[in-house]
Amino acid sequence: MAEKVAKKIETQTIVRCNDLELIQGDLNSPLWVMQTGDKIKVVLDVDEYMEFMEMSKKLLKENFELKLEKAILSEFPIDYDDVKAVVLEEMKKDGDKSIEEVVDKIKLEHPNLFYNLDLDKIF
């Protein structure tokens, strides 16, 4: 059973505790603080851990989407979806650059995707 869970959460470490010493609390709690020698570890119930990881992935995706949207919209795109597609494709090629760097590069390489606002002429 532990091997299945370890594979599912992508870890190679499995620990069996034969002599547990409960200092305080309840062993049925889904969250434990475990002392191993001079280190402190946090132990989570498998279901709680999986839920936490899924929530983290979802938040990271939402955060990325919001940053991407902000970076693109700040450059006044003609068609947001077109620019987004080009930016995402460029990020696949060169994942080391920030979203803002990629948007700037796309704006330089494809100025036809953005409105040309020369604010100096307006004021």
C-alpha positions in Angstrom: 0.0 0.0 0.0 2.7 2.5 1.0 4.6 1.7 -2.3 1.5 2.7 -4.3 1.1 6.0 -2.5 4.8 6.7 -2.8 4.6 6.2 -6.6 1.5 8.3 -6.8 3.1 11.3 -5.1 6.4 10.7 -6.8 8.7 9.9 -3.9 11.2 7.2 -3.3 11.1 7.5 0.5 8.9 5.3 2.7 9.3 5.3 6.5 7.8 2.8 8.9 7.3 3.9 12.4 7.2 0.9 14.8 7.5 2.7 18.1 5.5 5.9 18.0 5.6 8.2 21.0 2.6 10.5 21.1 3.7 13.7 22.8 0.4 15.4 22.4 -2.7 15.4 20.3 -4.5 12.6 18.4 -3.0 10.0 16.0 -6.2 10.2 14.0 -5.5 13.9 13.1 -4.8 14.4 9.3 -1.7 16.6 10.2 1.2 15.7 12.4 4.4 17.4 13.5 7.1 14.7 13.7 10.5 15.0 15.4 13.2 12.9 13.7 16.4 13.4 15.6 17.0 17.1 15.6 14.7 17.8 12.6 11.1 18.6 12.5 8.9 17.2 9.7 5.2 17.8 8.9 3.2 14.6 8.1 0.0 14.9 6.1 -2.8 12.4 5.5 -2.5 11.2 1.9 -5.9 12.6 0.9 -5.1 15.9 2.5 -1.7 16.0 0.7 -3.3 15.2 -2.7 -5.9 17.9 -2.2 -3.2 20.4 -1.2 -1.1 19.6 -4.3 -4.1 19.9 -6.6 -5.0 23.2 -5.0 -1.4 24.4 -5.4 -1.3 23.5 -9.1 -4.6 25.2 -9.7 -3.4 28.4 -7.9 -0.1 28.4 -9.8 -2.0 28.1 -13.1 -4.4 30.9 -12.1 -1.4 33.1 -11.1 0.3 32.4 -14.4 -2.8 33.2 -16.4 -3.3 36.5 -14.5 0.3 37.5 -15.0 0.1 36.6 -18.7 -3.1 38.6 -19.1 -1.7 41.6 -17.3 1.5 41.6 -19.3 -0.3 41.3 -22.6 -3.1 43.8 -21.9 -0.6 46.4 -20.7 0.8 46.5 -24.3 -2.6 47.2 -25.9 -3.0 44.1 -28.1 -5.3 44.2 -31.1 -6.5 40.6 -30.5 -5.7 39.3 -27.0 -6.1 35.6 -28.0 -3.7 35.9 -31.0 -1.0 37.5 -28.8 -1.6 35.0 -26.1 -1.1 32.1 -28.5 2.1 33.6 -29.9 3.5 34.3 -26.4 2.7 30.8 -25.2 4.4 29.3 -28.2 7.5 31.5 -27.6 7.5 30.5 -24.0 7.6 26.8 -25.0 10.7 27.5 -27.1 12.5 29.6 -24.4 11.1 28.9 -20.9 13.9 30.8 -19.2 12.5 34.2 -20.0 9.9 36.0 -17.9 6.4 36.6 -19.2 7.2 40.4 -19.6 10.4 39.7 -21.6 8.5 37.4 -24.0 5.7 39.9 -24.5 8.2 42.6 -25.2 10.0 40.4 -27.7 6.7 39.5 -29.4 5.8 43.2 -29.6 9.1 44.0 -31.3 8.9 41.0 -33.7 5.2 41.3 -34.4 4.2 45.0 -34.0 1.1 44.3 -36.2 -0.4 42.5 -33.2 -0.5 45.6 -31.1 -2.0 49.1 -31.3 0.6 51.8 -32.0 -0.1 54.4 -29.5 2.2 57.4 -29.8 1.2 59.3 -26.6 3.7 62.1 -27.4 1.7 63.1 -30.4 -1.6 63.1 -28.4 -0.3 65.5 -25.7 
